Amino acid sequence: MEVTSDFPMIALIGAGCATLLLGSGLTFVMMKKQKEQSTASDQVEEVPEETLDKTVFPGGHLTIYYGSQTGTAESFAQDLEREGEDHGFKVHVTDLEETDQDVTGEILKEQM
């Protein structure tokens, strides 16, 4: 009769539960922090969104954020700006060094 130990299985289940618990806690904290930041930024700045003439800009708004040390990303962003305008988008190009906005918050807000 072979004696099998359940220790490896118990250790694996315990590690999985601990990982799940820590991951859930981290997600909760990040979501709470994001909500607090978005609430604070909503209170500070309420900018009315520009209304677009859909006959001129059927694609809507397009914001391009770039960061560049050599200028390659800037020239690519400008190429995208020209292409976007040719295809019906109202394009706004922003250098990340020249903005004091919470870009992550803006991107998340645009996705919703």
Protein Blocks (a to p, Z undefined) as FASTA:
>chain_A
ZZddfklmmmmmmmmmmmmmmmmmmmmmmmmmmmmmmmmmmmmpccddddddfklmmnbp
addddddfklmmmmmmmmmmmmmmmnopacddddfklpcbdfklmmmmmmZZ
